[in-house]
Amino acid sequence: MAEKNAISALPPVGVVIVNWNLKEVLRATLESCLQIDYPQFQIVVVDNGSTDGAPDMVRRDFPQVHLIANPTGMGYAHATSQGMEWLVQQGARYLFSTSNDVLFDRAILREMVAYMESHPEVGIVGSKVYFHDRPEVLWHAGGHIGWHGHSFHFGWERRDHPRYHQPRECVFVTGCGYMVRAELAQRLGYLKSDLVFYSEDSDFCQRVKRAGYRVMYLPTAKLWHKTSTTLAKNRGLQLRYSTRNNLYVLQTHRVGLPYPLTLGIHLAAVLPLKMLFFLLLGQPANAAGIWRGIRDWRRGRYGMINVD
């Protein structure tokens, strides 16, 4: 009886997975998610207009998963917000946002909930993320933005080590796998939809901090990431989104050196050097993507990008 009461006392959790045209990868993610050892969690898949049959696969093979099928691509940030909002309406106390190309440690939700319940000052907590094909090599152990304005992951491309075994306060945690208090996410208006892709997690974490909460990395919450995003196939477009949105974060949240030093260094030195680097490599489309991202930021042009 005591064990049943303890289980019923665990707060309800909602899991948000955004998908676009990765049907079989999504299938493996859902199979892994359903093996998580936690008694009260709901899964919502928000599909962004997939044409590979993914929505039908979810309906047929995973009837316990709620599906929101958008007719067209709405962007990652908007789709995540849709899923979060639905889960809040279902009574979730915590929201776990992840991607469609990961596999989970079975204890991940228990670890995150236990940490959040015992640390009321923490608003969002991120997982330790390994590369799927190199399961002892880290992809993310907390995120930081340096004085030069570049975002980076602690531990990236390094084998796991005791230095990554302790919780750490971070500038941001990756959208690949984080948990946020549902009431806080609702109060903040969820993710900023017009960022679309890239830096939406960093912006969200900064808004969590402005609300008076801490952002933490939790090493006992583990998952494995396949790092197979569709957008990465168009490197120029990826660089355009990431450049534009990173500049937005640097300007809006004034991270790094005292404002506007980090923003100025990034604009005057880092981005021109990156463009020169791509030109020397014979990749003018990548250099153009960075330039167009700067131009979009200067014009205040956010939302989905129509390739021009």
N, C-alpha and C positions, 0 to 999 in steps of 0.2 A: 504493500500500500504506500509506504514511504517513497519507494522508487517511482511509482505512478504519479504521486503528487509532485515529485521533483521534476519529472518530465513535463507535466502539465503547467508547471511554473515557468518553463522556458518561454521567452517572448517570441512571438511569431516573426518570421523573417521572410522577405520577398527577394527573389533572385531575378535580375533583369539581364537578358541576353539579346543583343542586337545582331541581326543576320542580314547578309546580302550575298546571294549566289554562292554559298558554300554548303550545299546540302549535306554531303557526306561528312564533312568536317563538323558541321553542326550536330549531326546525328551522334558522333562520338562524344561531343561535349555534353549533350543531353543525357546520354547513357551514363557518363561519369557523374554528372550532377545528381542524378537520381540515386546514386550510391552514397551520397553524403550522409553521414550519421548525425541527423538532426530531426527531431520529431515534428516540428511545425514550420514547414517552409513551402511557399508557392513559387512556381517558376512561370515567368512570362517571357515569351519570345516575341520580339518586335521585328517583323520582317520588312525590309525596305524595298519592296517591289521586285523580289527575286523572280527570275525567269527560268530557274533550273529545277522547279518542282519542290523547293524547300517547304513552302507553306502546306502543300498537300501531304508531304512526308510527316510534318509535325502533327497535322490533324489525324492522320491514319495511324501512325506508330507511337505517338505520345499523347493520348487523349487526356492525361492528367496535367498536361502543360497548357496554359492559356496562350492563345495566339492572337496577336494584333497584326494584321496583314495590311500594310500600307500599299496602295496601288502603285505608287512611285517612290523613288528614293527621297527621303526627307532629311537625310544627314544623320550621323551617329548621335550627335548631341540631342537633337529633337526626338529621335526614336527612344533614346535612353530616358528622357523626361516623360515620354508617353508611358513607358513601362513603369516607371517610378510612381507616377500619378495613379495608375490603375491599382498598384499594390497598396498604396496608402489608403485608397478607398476600400480595400479588402481588410484593412486593419493591421497591416504589417507595422511593427515597431522599429525594425531595422531593414535597410535596403542594401542588398549586395549586388553591385553592378560589375559585370564581367563581359568577356567577348565570346565569340562563337568558335574560337579555335584554341581552347584550353582543356586541360584535364585537372581534376581537383584531388587534393588529399581529403580523405573522408572526414577528417576532424575540422576542416577549415571553418565552418560556420560556428561550431561550438567554441573554438579558440577565439574567434572574433567577438562573438556575443559575450563570452566570459570577460574579455578584456574591456569591452565597452561598458558592461554592467558595473565593473569595479573601478572604472575611471570616468566618472561623469563629466570631467572637464574635456574629454576627447570627443570631437565631433565626427571625425572620419578616421578610419584605420585601413591601411593598405597591406596587402599580402606580400610574402616572399615569392618571387616568380623565377622559375628556372626555364632554361631552354628545353623544349620537349625532346629534341633529338640528342641533347647532352644533359641528362637529368641531374648532374651534379654541378653544372655550370650556371651561374646566376645571370638573369636578364634584368632583375630589378630588386633592390633592397632599400627602397626609399629614393625619392627624387629631390634634386637640388637645381637651382639656377645660379650660375657663377657670376662673377663680377663682369665677365665679357658678354653676358646675356644669353648664353647657351644653356639649355636644359640638359641634364645628364642623370643617369641612374647610378647610385652607389652599387658597387659590386659587378657592374656589367662586364661580361666575358671573363669573369674570374670564378675559380672553383670555390664552392662554399667553404667558409672558414669561420672559426669562433668570433672573429670581429663582426660578423653579420648575424650573430645569435642574440643580440640584445635589441629591445625596442628602441626606436630612434625618432625624434621629432624631425619632420621634414618640411621642405617648402611645398612639396606636392607628393602624392602617390598616384601610381598609374591607373588609368581607367580599365586596365586589364583585369583588376580584381581589388575592389575596395568596398568597405561597408560604411554606411552613413546612417545617422539617426533619422528616421522617417519624418519626425516632426520638424527637424531642422531643415531637411531637404525641401519640404513643402514650404516652410517659411521663406527660404531663399529663392523660391521659384524654380527649383531644379537646375538643370544645366542651361547655359546660355546657348540657345538654339542657333543663333546666327553665326557662331563660330564653326558650326557644321562638323568638321574633323580637326583634330590636333589642338592641343593646349586647352581643350574644354575641361579636362581634368585639373590642370594647373589653375585655371580661372576659378573653378568650383572650390578647390582647396583654399585659395586666397579669400574667397567670400566666406567660407567656413571660419577662417581665422578672424576675419573682420567681425564676425558675429560673436567672437569671444571664446572660441573653442580651439583645441589643439589638433594638429594633423600628425598622425603617428604611423610608423612602419612596424608591423608585428611579425617577427620571424617564425613564429609557430604556426601561422596561417599560410599554407603552401599550395601552389599550383604550378602547372607546367604549360608553357605557352608555345604554340607552333609558329608564331611570328609570320603568318601567311596572309597578310592583308591584301585585298584586291586592289586598293588604291595605290599601293606601292609599285604596281606594275607600270603606272604612269608617273615616273619620278618627277617630271617637270611640274605636274599638277600637285603632287604631294608637297613639293618645295614651295609652291605658291601658297597653299593653305597654311603650311607650318610657319613660313616666314611672316605672313600677315598676322596670324593669330599670336605668335610669340611676341611680336611688336605690340600687339594689343595688351598682352599681359604685362609686359615691361612698362608700358605707359600707364595703364590703369592702376596697377597694384604696386608699382614703384619698388620692385624687388631688386636685390643686388646692392650696389654702392648707392650712396645718397643721390637721390634723383636730381638731375637727369643723367648722371655720369654713365651708368650701365647702358641706358638707352642710347646715348650718344656714341659710346664705344662700339656698340653693336651695329649701329647704322653707318658710322664713319670708317670702321676698320674691319669688323668681322664679316659683314655681308659682302663688301667689295672684294675681300680676299677670297671668299667662297666662290663668287662669280668668276674671278680670275682663274681660280683653280679649275673650275669646270670648263672654262674656255681653253685652257692649256691642255686639258684632257680630250679636247674635241667634242665636248658635250654642250653645245650652245643652248639646247632646249632646257637644260637644267639651270644654266645661268639666267635664261629668260624667265624661268619660273620664279627665281628669287626676286628679280627685278619687278615682275608683275605683282608679287606679294607685297613688296615695298609700296608700289603704286596704289594697290588696293587699300593698304593701311592709311596712306596719306590722304586718300579720298574718302576714308570712312566707309568703304564699300565692303560689307560683310554679307553673310548668307551664302547660298550655293553659287559657285562660279560657273558661268557660261564660258566655255573655252573660246578665247579669241586670239 
